[in-house]
Amino acid sequence: MTGEKDILTLLASIHPVQREGEYVYVLWPYGRPLAGGIEAAVREAEGLTVVLPRAEADQLDLRYDFVAAWITLQVHSSLEAVGLTAAVSAALTDARISCNVLAGFHHDHLLVPVADADRAMEILHELSAQSSDQPAPQLILRTERPEDRPAILELTAAAFSVSPATGLPVDGEPAEVGLLKELFDCDEYLPEFSIVAEQNGEVVGHVISTRAWVGDHELLGLGPIGVVPRLQRHGIGSALMQESVARGNAAGERGIALLGSPEYYSRFGFVPSVSLGIEPPHAEWGDFFQLLPLAVWPGGIHGTFRYAGPFERL
Ligand SMILES: CC(C)(COP(=O)(O)OP(=O)(O)OC[C@H]1O[C@@H](n2cnc3c(N)ncnc32)[C@H](O)[C@@H]1OP(=O)(O)O)[C@@H](O)C(=O)NCCC(=O)NCCS
């Protein structure tokens, strides 16, 4: 048996390649002669499962649920290699992408939901890059420049392609992209609070805070914040949050409010806004609407929080 067995070498050289087309799993009708371009088959006591192109399943009038993209890891892995499947599945699971693995004699093959194919490819490339000997690239946090805008909108679309609220894929352009375009153009836009994270010359994360109010008191409303999916959970979001807080304090801002998971934002000191006497713009947001009092928080501010105009039109 030949083929690479060392897990780091394997991961560094997985070379994922996506095959053309869409594939489906079907239960082959009992007694029917095999037909069509079957790509994989598993015989079980209950019947024969085959994987074939969706178009052929349609032509043969076969039923299916799961429509997959087919990604081949081009590395020649030994069937005795330990850990490759586990590492790849773990990386995709972290990104909430379901994945069926087929092991061939030469390569491993991943069947992932069609809608997640691009993200899965990004994650696999990232896994491969992490496993090579390259030192981690430096992260630069800086104020956005006009030429960053297309990259910011693209990464925002990718970051919000799965809804943080429901965990389900979003149809069409996520609402956060349109919101961001309007925030860039509105009166409440504050240039120094639109911050990008850059790595190797690529814009990999972005956060914006815009002018907001409680009564006549000026505050900051933070959001959207996004990180390219393949680099999420590497500390980039935290770095953008900490930079926003540092800039807020340096500018003498009073506080920052946002809508998001208390589990994530409490680590930066955010608390439910109602605990400070500030009502969310929509009562049903409850404890998900949070506020971070900054160094010069005056206390005694009560009322309903009002975001920049574009949020009202959401
Ligand atoms: C949310 C987001 C900006 C965080 O950035 P990030 O670079 O992935 O996060 P970090 O690496 O700094 O922090 C990772 C930690 O945050 C946690 N985390 C990330 N998103 C979370 C969420 N929505 N809820 C709870 N915890 C979350 C992770 O579990 C991890 O925790 P750990 O350190 O205890 O393991 C990024 O994941 C993203 O773009 N998500 C999609 C868009 C989105 O949800 N935006 C925010 C809407 S409020």
The ligand as a MOL file (V3000), in Angstrom:
LIG
                    3D

  0  0  0     0  0            999 V3000
M  V30 BEGIN CTAB
M  V30 COUNTS 48 50 0 0 0
M  V30 BEGIN ATOM
M  V30 1 C -19.3470 36.7500 14.8680 0
M  V30 2 C -17.9540 36.9490 14.2360 0
M  V30 3 C -17.7960 38.3880 13.7760 0
M  V30 4 C -16.9060 36.6010 15.3030 0
M  V30 5 O -15.6340 36.7470 14.7570 0
M  V30 6 P -14.5840 35.5530 14.8790 0
M  V30 7 O -13.2870 36.0430 14.3410 0
M  V30 8 O -15.1720 34.3430 14.2430 0
M  V30 9 O -14.5600 35.3310 16.4590 0
M  V30 10 P -13.3010 35.2000 17.4030 0
M  V30 11 O -12.3480 34.2110 16.8200 0
M  V30 12 O -12.7780 36.5110 17.7760 0
M  V30 13 O -14.0120 34.5830 18.6760 0
M  V30 14 C -14.3130 33.2180 18.6240 0
M  V30 15 C -15.1220 32.9250 19.8420 0
M  V30 16 O -16.3770 33.5300 19.7120 0
M  V30 17 C -17.3920 32.5780 19.7820 0
M  V30 18 N -18.4260 32.9920 18.8670 0
M  V30 19 C -18.3020 33.4330 17.6080 0
M  V30 20 N -19.5320 33.7240 17.1260 0
M  V30 21 C -20.4090 33.4900 18.1170 0
M  V30 22 C -21.8110 33.5940 18.2360 0
M  V30 23 N -22.5830 34.0470 17.2460 0
M  V30 24 N -22.3750 33.2350 19.4060 0
M  V30 25 C -21.6320 32.7970 20.4300 0
M  V30 26 N -20.3040 32.6770 20.3790 0
M  V30 27 C -19.7030 33.0150 19.2310 0
M  V30 28 C -16.7430 31.2970 19.3730 0
M  V30 29 O -17.4070 30.1820 19.9210 0
M  V30 30 C -15.3770 31.4380 19.9700 0
M  V30 31 O -15.4270 31.1530 21.3510 0
M  V30 32 P -14.2120 30.4960 22.1150 0
M  V30 33 O -13.0640 31.4740 21.9620 0
M  V30 34 O -14.7230 30.3800 23.5170 0
M  V30 35 O -13.9900 29.2060 21.4100 0
M  V30 36 C -17.7240 36.0020 13.0350 0
M  V30 37 O -17.7970 34.6640 13.4650 0
M  V30 38 C -18.7150 36.2090 11.8840 0
M  V30 39 O -18.4460 36.9420 10.9470 0
M  V30 40 N -19.8540 35.5060 11.9420 0
M  V30 41 C -20.8590 35.5940 10.9030 0
M  V30 42 C -21.5660 36.9330 10.9330 0
M  V30 43 C -22.1220 37.2550 12.2950 0
M  V30 44 O -22.7160 36.4170 12.9610 0
M  V30 45 N -21.9170 38.5240 12.7260 0
M  V30 46 C -22.3540 38.9930 14.0250 0
M  V30 47 C -23.8090 39.1950 14.0600 0
M  V30 48 S -24.2510 39.7960 15.6760 0
M  V30 END ATOM
M  V30 BEGIN BOND
M  V30 1 1 1 2
M  V30 2 1 2 3
M  V30 3 1 2 4
M  V30 4 1 2 36
M  V30 5 1 4 5
M  V30 6 1 5 6
M  V30 7 2 6 7
M  V30 8 1 6 8
M  V30 9 1 6 9
M  V30 10 1 9 10
M  V30 11 2 10 11
M  V30 12 1 10 12
M  V30 13 1 10 13
M  V30 14 1 13 14
M  V30 15 1 14 15
M  V30 16 1 15 16
M  V30 17 1 15 30
M  V30 18 1 16 17
M  V30 19 1 17 18
M  V30 20 1 17 28
M  V30 21 1 18 19
M  V30 22 1 18 27
M  V30 23 2 19 20
M  V30 24 1 20 21
M  V30 25 1 21 22
M  V30 26 2 21 27
M  V30 27 1 22 23
M  V30 28 2 22 24
M  V30 29 1 24 25
M  V30 30 2 25 26
M  V30 31 1 26 27
M  V30 32 1 28 29
M  V30 33 1 28 30
M  V30 34 1 30 31
M  V30 35 1 31 32
M  V30 36 2 32 33
M  V30 37 1 32 34
M  V30 38 1 32 35
M  V30 39 1 36 37
M  V30 40 1 36 38
M  V30 41 2 38 39
M  V30 42 1 38 40
M  V30 43 1 40 41
M  V30 44 1 41 42
M  V30 45 1 42 43
M  V30 46 2 43 44
M  V30 47 1 43 45
M  V30 48 1 45 46
M  V30 49 1 46 47
M  V30 50 1 47 48
M  V30 END BOND
M  V30 END CTAB
M  END
